[in-house]
Amino acid sequence: MKDRIILHCDLNNFFASVSLLERPELKETPVAVCGSVEARHGIVLAKNEAAKKYGVKTAEAVWEAKKKCPDLVILPPDYEKYHAFSLAAREIYARYTDLIEPFGIDECWLDVTGSTLLFGSGEEIADKIRNDIKRELGVTISVGVSFNKVFAKLGSDMKKPDAITVISRENFKKKVWPLPAGDLLFIGKHTVEKLNGSGVFTVGDLSLCDDDMLRRLFGKNGLLLKKYALGLDDSPVCPPDENYKPKSVGRSTTPDHDITDRGEVWRIYLKLAEQISDELRQTGLYATGVQIHTRDTSLNIKEVARATAVPVNSALLIAKYGMELFDKTYRWNLPLRSVGIRAINLKGDNVAVQEDLFGLSLKDEKIEKVEDSLFDLRNRFGKSSIKRGRTIF
C-alpha cells in the first residue's frame, strides 16, 4: 500500500510576524505581542526570533519577559488581523488540496497524497506553499512532510523559521527516535515525568516499552503513544464539518485590577454572557448547564458547574446561573484576578423545554423576547450599538 503524504504547516511566530508587517523598523528588535498590555497581569502571546534569543517565552508574564530583555518592545494583539491572515493562508493551502485540517489559528495538516501528479512530491509541494506564503502574505512558514500526521507535526517543529523537514519511512528511526519523548505530539509534562520515572527518555525508548507497563501507567492511551513512536499513526486529515456544533462556549477576563466585590463580578458575568449568548444564537444552540471559573490573587483556580432548570441561550439567564454558582462557592478569602463563565452541554434549537405542573413554561418568555431584540439590534448595527447599563464600568 502506498504511503500517504501529509504536510503540517506552521506559520512562524504568527502573531508577532503579522503585527510586525506594519512595523518593519522593528524587524531586528526583540518584540513580543502581549495580552492586557496596560495590565499588570498581561502575558506574552507570541514573540519574534530576536526576543527568543533572550529567552522570552510564550505565556510568561510581561514583567518576567522584560526582566530577561529590558529593551523588549510590547505590541498589542490584533485578533481580527490574525484571523484574516489565517484564512488567507488556508486559501493558499486549498490550491494544492481540499483535505485541510486546522490545528489552531496558525497550524494546519494537509493530505496531498492525491496532488502529486499535478504539483510534484510532498517536499516540492511544501516548497511551493512556503514560497506562496512568503510572497503573498509576507510571513514565513515551517512545513513538516511525512507519511502520518504525528511525524508531520514533529517535522514542522524540528527546523524553524522558514524551513522544510522531511521525515520518511526510511529515515524516521534516525531522525525521530533520538528525540526526547516529550517532543512527540500529545505527550505533556506529566506524561514525560511518568515516562522518565520508568526509565523512558526518548521516542526510541517509548517504541521499545512493554505494553503492560504502558497500559498500567496510562491506560489504553499508553499503547497509542507507543503506536505513534513506531510511526503507526493512521489518523486521517479531517476537514472541519460544516455541521459541526461546539459542546461549550465560554469567555473569561483578567481586569487591570483585582476584583474585590460581588457587584463587579455580576457586571463582568453580564458582559461575558452577552458574547456567549450571541454565539449560541448564531449557531442555534442552547445551554443545559453553566460553568464558572475563578482565579484568586494567590493563583488558585476553581471551576464549578451546574445544570440549568431549562435550556437557555439568554445572556441574563446565563449570567444569573453563573452568579448563583459564584455566591454558593466563593468565600472572598482573597480578591480575584480573573473570572470566567461558560455555557456547557449545548443542545440544538429543537431541544424540549420543560413545562411546570400548571402548563407554564419555565422559560421566561419576556426575557427571551428582550434578548431576541438585543441580538437583532447588535447584528444590524454592530456589537457596541446597544449595551446594558450594568455592563458599562
N, C-alpha and C positions, 0 to 999 in steps of 0.2 A: 504493500500500500504506500502511495506517495505521501511524503510528509507535507503537512500544512506549512504555509509561510505566514507567520504572524509578526506584525510590527507593533512596537509600543512607542508612541510619540509623546515626548515630554517637553513642553515649552520651558526653556531655561529661565530660572529666576523670574517667573512670569509677571507677577505684579510689579516688581522693580523694573523689569525690562520695558513694559508698556508705559509705566509712569515716566521713564527716562526719555521716551521718544520726544516729549515736549521740552525736555531739559538736557539737550545734548552736551551742554557745557559741563555737566556733572558726570559724564560717562566714565571718567577715570577716578572719580571721587567716591569714597565709601558712602553708600546710600542705603537706607532702609525704609520700607513702606510700613507704617505703624498705625494700628488702630488706636482710637482715642488719643490723638497726638497731644492735645492740650491736657489730657488727664494723667494723673499720677499712676493710674493702673494700666496705661497703654502697653501693648506688647508688639513685638516685631512680627509682622505678617510675611515679609519677604525681604531679601537683601541682594545686592549685586555682588559680582565677583570680588570687587575691591573691598567690600565690607567683610566678605568671607575670610579674607586673608588676616583680618584682625580677630577672627574667632567669633564674630557676631552670628547668633543662631536664631532660627525661627522659633517663635513662641516665648522667647525670653523677654523680660521686662525692658522697657526702653532705657531705664536708668542703668541696668546691667550692661546693655549694649554700649551706652555712652561711656561707661567706665572702661570698657575694653578699647573703645575707639572714640576719644573725645571730639574728634572732628567729624563724626558721623552726621550726615545730612538726613533729616527726617522729612519724608513726604507723606501726605495723607492718601488713603486709598481712594480709588475711583472705580467702584464696582460696576457701574454701567459700562464704562470703557472696557474693563476686563471681560465682561460678558460679550460685548461686541467682538472683541478680538478672538475670544474662544470660538464663537460662531463662525468667524471668518476662517479660522484655522480648520474647522471641520468641513467647511465648504471646499477647501483645498484638498483635504483627505478624500472627499467624495469624488474627486476627479479620477481617483485610482481604484476605489472600491465602494460598494454600498454597505459593506459589513464593518461598521464602526461602533465601538462600544466606549462611551465616555467613562473615565475613571477620575472624577473630579473635574474642575473647570479647566485644568491645564494639561491633562493627560488623556490619551485615547489608545485603545487597541484597534488594530486594523487587520482583517484577514484578507491578504492579497493573493491567495493561492490561485484564484481564477483570473488574475490580472496579468500574469507573467507573459502571456503571448502578446499582449498589447504594449506592456511597459518594461519588460525585461525582468531580471532576477529580483529577489527580495531586496538585496543590497542596492541595486540600481534604482528601484522604486523609492527606497528610503532616501537616496541621494537626491532624486528629483523633488521629493517632498521637502527635504531640508533646504534646497535652493529656492523653491517656490515660497516657502515661509519667510526666508530671509529677504528675498527680493520684494515681495508684495506687502509683507507686514512689518518688516524692519526689525524683527526679533529672531532669536535663534532657537534651535530645537535639537534635542538629542534623541536618537532612534535606536532601539534595540531590535534586532532581527533574529528570529529563532523559529523553532518548529512547535513551540507552545507558548501560552500566554505568560506563564511564570518566568520562563527564561527570557522572553522578550522584554518584560518589565525589568528584570535584573540587568539585561544588556543596556537599556537606556540609562540606568543608574551608574554604570561602570565608567563611562567616559563623558565628561561634561566640560564646557558647553560646546554646542555646535559640532556634534560627533555622531558617528555610527559605529555600533558594536554588533558583530555577528556571532551568535552562539549556535553552533550547528550540532547535529547528532555526532559528528566526528570529533569535535573539539570541546564539548561541554564538560567532560570529566577533567580536562586540563585547565579550563577556564573557571569553572564553577565550583568544583569540589574543594579547592584550597580556601575558598572564601569563608568568612565567619558565618555560622548558621543563621545569625540574625539578619544577614543580608537577603535571605530568602523571603519572598512575599508571604505575608500573614504570620510571620514569626516576630512577636513583640518582645518587650523587655522581660516580662515574667516568664515567657516560654524559654527565652535564652537562659535565664537563671536556672530553671529546672533542668535544661539540657546540659548546661555547664556542670551542674551538681552531679550529673550522671556520667561525666567524662566526655560529653559530646560538645565539640567546639567548632567544627567546620561542617560545611554542607556534605563533604565526603564522609565524615563521621556519622552524620544523620542517615546517609544512604545505607550504612552497614549496621544500623541499630537493630536489635532484636524486636520483633513485632510485639511480643508480650510486654516488654518494658515500655514501649511507646504507648500501648493501649492502657497500661496501668497509670502512666503519667498524664496522658491527655485524652483518654478515651479513643473513639474512632478517629478523631482529628489527628492523633499521633500518626496513624497509618497514612493519612492523607499527606502529612508533611514529608514522610519518607517517600511517598509516591512522587511528590514534587522534586525532591532531591535526586531521584533516579531519572528525572526527565520524562515522567509518565503522565504529566498533566494533559488531559484531553478535553478540558472545558472549552466550549465554543465561544467565539466572539459574538456577543448578543447585542444587536442594536436596540435602543430603547423602544419599548412597546408604546405605540400611540395611545393605547387604552390604559397605560399604567396609572395607578392611583396610589398616592403615598399612604402609609399607615399612620403617620402622625405629622402634625405641623406645629412648629414651636418658634418662639422668639425669646431672646434674653438681652439684657443690657447691663453695662457697668458704668454708672454715672461718674462724674468727675469729683464726687464727694461721697462720703459714707452715708448710707440710708439709716436714719435714726428714728423714724416714726411710721406708724401704720398708714397714715394718710398718704404719704409719698408712695408706699408700696401699692396702694389702691390706684393711684393715678398712673403709675407705671404699668400695672396689670391692664388697665383700661386701654392704654395706648398700644401695648403689645397685642392685646386681644383684638383690636381693630384690624391690625395687619393679618392676624391669623384668620379672622372672620372673612376678610376679603378673599384670601386664598382658598378657604373652604368653599365659598360661594362660587368662585370662578371654576372650581373643579367638581361642583355638585356633591360635596361631601358633608357629612355631619359627624360630630364627635360624640362618642358614648362614654368618654372619660376625660379627665383633666389631670395633668401632672404639673407640679411646681418644682422649681429649682432655687435653692438659696446658697449663697457663699458668704460667710461672715468675714470679719477682719482678720481672723486667725487662719483663713483659707479653708475652714471646714465646709464641706459641701454636703448638702442634704437634698434628696429628691423623694417626694411622696406623691401618691396618685389616688384618685377615687373615681368611681363610676358616677355618671350623671343620672338623674332621675328619668330623663328623656333625652333622645338625640338632640344636639344643639349645634347651631353654627352662628349664633348671635354673639357679638363681641361682649355685650353686657352680661349675658348669662355665663359665658366662658370666664370672664373676669370675676364674677360673683362666686362661681365654684372654686376658682383658684384662691380667692380671698378667704373663703370658709376653711379651705385646707390650711392656708397660712396661719390663720388665727388658732387653729387647733394644734399646730405642730411647732410654731416658732415662739421661743420664750424671751427674746430680746436680751439674752445674756451678753451679747456683743452686737455692735452695729453691723450692717450688711454692706458688702462691697458690690454684690451683683444679685439680681433676681431674674428668674425666667418663668415662662408659663408655656404649656404645650397642650394642644388638643390631641387626644390619643384614641386608639381603637376606632378609626374612622370607618364609616359606612356610607354607601351610596344614597342618593336622594330618594330612593324608594323604600328606605327603612321605615318600619312601622313606628307610630307614635302611640305610647301607652295612654289609655283612657282611664279616668278615675271612676269610682262607683256611680257617680251622678252623670256620667256620659260627657263630662267636660274634659277637654284635652289638657294635659299637664303643661303643654307648651303654652307660654304666654303669647297669645296672638297679637296683642298690642305691641309687645316688644319686637316681635318678628316683623310687623309692618313698619315700625320705625327703622329697624335695622335694614330692611329692604330698601327703604327710601334713601338712607345714608349711603348704602353701597352704590345705588344708582347714581346719586349725585357725584360721588368720588370717581366713578367710571366715566361720567360725562365731562366733568370739569376739572379733574385732577385730584390726587390724593389729599392735597392740602386745602381743597376748596371748602371743606366743612370739617369742623373739629368739635369734640366735646369740650365744654368749658373746663371740666375737671382735669383734662389731659394737658392743658396749657400751663406750664410752670417753668 
